[in-house]
């Protein structure tokens, strides 16, 4: 985005003529600003794909629907406030706010890639209450009477859509307008984040196949698959854009690692105990998908395996009933596993905030980071 560009939210059109307007607008409603930046980028790419192969547009629209149709915008939010807390536009050599906005918005395409591929790997049929990409294309194949396997085509298109999202994330970062020095600072962080995410996804897949989940192994997966690209590296990216020193980067990374794991543990609890009307997923969906979460790993280590039987009975059961879900939930609570995970979330959050406490941060941005930490671990979806 550039000075003078219009930012359109669903209700109110906003304009700016200088960087201060950008800063105030984004600070006030960062999710809307990120969505607008993504929409502008995706509209241009959609037109390009339409000129290449009009039939590809349906897949691009599915990607846009996922990227623009909800989500908490956590990754660009942590990156933005990491940049702001490190000095923001006042930091020597920092890019202007509109450039930073486009750069951090690219994180949502990394997220879109992860979601499309995760949904395929987990065979999830719903995401935010709507059909997942592979489910949509499986249904389209069937409805249109195409040749071959509907499921195979759905899987193939989901792989390609996820790949497009990953490639375009890189393109959006590099098209944001970062000067060579800022891009040089940001690139190693970006590259590390992508590798860590894919490492975590690989470990998750192999861990599920070998069924050798332990609490330590599950936490390692959470560290790479979720914590690194959700909070730690976005904060690191913001610090890099501001040219922050090693001490602040270290504090951000400790904060982001602990908070990111706590975030994943909350996600694990919601995957079993969340309200479908809020989460957009069926009740007990993590059990149905057979996810080896910390809840499962702790239950398997519990001395009373007879009491843990309903959990094993529910794990990976495609036709899981409401009674099965309720029995597994009760077992997790009775075994003390839920209380254990809640205690870990609290301890990790305290540790994260402690890492941030000694850092030299802009006061208002510090308050935002603390509020974000609280919201991340206390959310209901």
Number of C-alpha atoms within 10 A of each C-alpha: 19 17 15 13 14 14 20 15 14 7 6 8 9 13 15 17 12 14 17 15 17 26 19 13 17 20 17 11 11 21 20 18 22 24 21 21 22 21 15 11 19 20 14 10 15 19 13 13 16 14 11 11 9 12 10 13 18 13 20 21 15 18 23 19 12 23 23 19 11 11 14 11 19 19 22 28 28 26 29 29 26 33 31 28 26 28 22 27 19 12 15 11 14 23 22 19 25 23 21 25 25 26 30 26 30 27 28 25 25 26 24 24 26 21 18 26 22 16 19 21 15 14 14 21 17 18 17 17 14 14 15 23 30 28 23 19 24 21 17 15 19 16 10 8 10 11 9 10 11 19 15 14 21 21 22 14 18 28 18 15 23 24 18 18 24 21 14 19 23 18 14 21 23 16 14 20 19 20 13 9 13 17 19 13 17 22 16 12 18 19 12 13 23 17 15 20 24 14 15 20 21 15 19 23 18 13 18 15 10 8 11 12 22 18 17 11 18 20 19 17 24 26 25 27 27 23 28 28 27 31 30 30 28 31 32 29 29 31 30 27 33 27 23 23 11 11 12 21 23 16 22 24 23 19 25 31 25 24 32 30 28 30 27 24 22 22 21 20 20 22 23 21 18 21 16 17 12 12 17 15 22 19 22 26 24 24 26 23 18 17 22 24 27 25 22 23 18 20 24 18 12 14 10 11 14 9 16 23 15 19 24 16 15 25 22 17 15 12 9 18 14 11 10 20 23 18 17 24 20 16 20 22 12 13 18 14 19 21 13 14 19 16 12 16 23 15 14 21 24 15 17 24 20 14 19 21 14 11 17 14 18 16 11 11 20 20 14 18 21 15 11 17 23 15 12 22 22 14 11 15 19
